[in-house]
Amino acid sequence: MRFDSKLPDVGTTIFTVMSRRALEENALNIGQGFPDYPIDPRLADALVTAVADGRNQYAPMEGASELREQISRKLAASYQRHFDPQSEITVTCGGTEALYDAIQAVVRPGDEVIIFDPAYDAYEPAVRLAGARCARIALQPPAFRFDWDEVKRRLSERTRLIIINSPQNPSCTVMSREDLDALAACIRNRPISVLADEVYEHVLFDGRQHASVLAHPELRERSYAVFSFGKTLHATGWRVGYCVAPPDMTLELRKVHQFNTFSIASPLQLAIARYLEAYPDAWQGLSAFFEAKRDLLTGLLRGSGLEPVPAAGTYFQLVDYGALSRDDDMKFADRLIREAKIATIPLSPFYANPPRMTLLRLCIAKRDATLETAAHRLRAFAQRAA
Ligand SMILES: Cc1ncc(COP(=O)(O)O)c(C=O)c1O
C-alpha cells in the first residue's frame, strides 16, 4: 500500500536542518532557541523533592491544583486580573500543546485561519490537520508592522481564528495596545476567536510593557492565551506550559487536551508550583537579564558588517548581512556554518512567500562566554568576507 501523507510538504524543520549542519561542520549553534546555562538550583531541588515525596502518579487532567493556583497568582501580578484556576487555566505540554489543542478546539474543515509571517512553524500544520487552511499575511522587514486594513480585506465568512504572537519569534517585534485595539475592531461582531501566543511575555526591552490579550477587556472574552514555563524558567526541556481562556473556551480546549496528552508530568508541576510559591517574583528580572545579553551581543557585532537589527523582545536577535552579500539567507546561513563555524536560523522558512531580505536569527539565551565566542567568530568572518 502506498501511504498517503496528510502533510506531504511538511519536511524537517529549519531548526533540525541547521542543528544537523552545525554538528556536521563542528559549528557553534546559536540559532536554536534554548539556554546553554543551568536552571535555578532551587527549582532543580524542588523537582527532586517532589519525586521523593511520591508525586509520581497521574496529575489531574486540567493540571495540578497547586500549580494552577500559582499561575493564577502570577497572572494577577502581571495583568491585574483574577483568572479562575478551576475554569480558566489548563496546564499543557509546553506552549506547543496549548497551541495545538486550541486550534483543534476551534477550527473545523473548510475554515480559514489568519497567521502573520514570519510565523512560528507550529501553527500551520495544526491548522491543516484540522482540515482548515491558513491565510498568511506577510509582515515586511525590517519593521514587520501590521497593516490592519489588509487584515480586514483578508477576512471572510470562513475566517474562524486569528493567531497572533507577541513578542514575536522570529521578528523580535512586539504588538502595541493599539494593535490589539485594531484587531478587536476587525473581528467585532464576527464569529472569530483569537489564539495569542505569548510565550515571551516577560522578555521585552527598553522599558516596553507587554500588551497581553488578557489585559484587553474585549479580546480576552474570545482568546486563548498561551504561555510557557520553558521560556520563563529557562527550562525548555521540562515541557510545561499553560493556556488561559474563558470557561466555555477552556471546556472545549480540555476536551482535546484530555485525549492528546491527558495530563502533564506530576513532579514537574509540583516543583514549579512550590518554586513559584517560595519565590513569587522569580520571573520578574527576565527582561533585564536578556536585555543585558542582547546588548552584549549587539555591542560586539555593531560595525562588523553583520548589523544587529534593534530587537524589542524575545530571546532572539536579528542580524542583517546585506553589507557582506546578496546571497539568499539559506545559502548565506550555510556559508556561515562552513566558514565562520556558527549556526544561525534564516528567516525565509518562516514565510509562505519570503520577501527579499538578508536577515538571520541568533539566540541570545546563551552564556556570555558563548555569545562572546560567537561574536568573535562572526567578526573575523565578516572581516574576511568584506
Ligand atoms: C513563538 C513560540 N511559540 C511557542 C513556542 C513553544 O513553546 P514550548 O517550548 O513551551 O512548547 C516557542 C518555542 O520556541 C516559540 O518560539
The ligand as a MOL file (V3000), in Angstrom:
LIG
                    3D

  0  0  0     0  0            999 V3000
M  V30 BEGIN CTAB
M  V30 COUNTS 16 16 0 0 0
M  V30 BEGIN ATOM
M  V30 1 C 6.7180 31.7180 19.3330 0
M  V30 2 C 6.7770 30.4220 20.0410 0
M  V30 3 N 5.6370 29.8250 20.3880 0
M  V30 4 C 5.6230 28.6430 21.0330 0
M  V30 5 C 6.7930 28.0040 21.3590 0
M  V30 6 C 6.7380 26.6630 22.0320 0
M  V30 7 O 6.9000 26.7520 23.3860 0
M  V30 8 P 7.2120 25.4280 24.2350 0
M  V30 9 O 8.6700 25.1470 24.1070 0
M  V30 10 O 6.7710 25.7760 25.6130 0
M  V30 11 O 6.3690 24.3280 23.6450 0
M  V30 12 C 8.0200 28.5880 21.0200 0
M  V30 13 C 9.2930 27.8970 21.3260 0
M  V30 14 O 10.3300 28.1950 20.7990 0
M  V30 15 C 8.0110 29.8320 20.3480 0
M  V30 16 O 9.1600 30.4360 19.9950 0
M  V30 END ATOM
M  V30 BEGIN BOND
M  V30 1 1 1 2
M  V30 2 1 2 3
M  V30 3 2 2 15
M  V30 4 2 3 4
M  V30 5 1 4 5
M  V30 6 1 5 6
M  V30 7 2 5 12
M  V30 8 1 6 7
M  V30 9 1 7 8
M  V30 10 2 8 9
M  V30 11 1 8 10
M  V30 12 1 8 11
M  V30 13 1 12 13
M  V30 14 1 12 15
M  V30 15 2 13 14
M  V30 16 1 15 16
M  V30 END BOND
M  V30 END CTAB
M  END
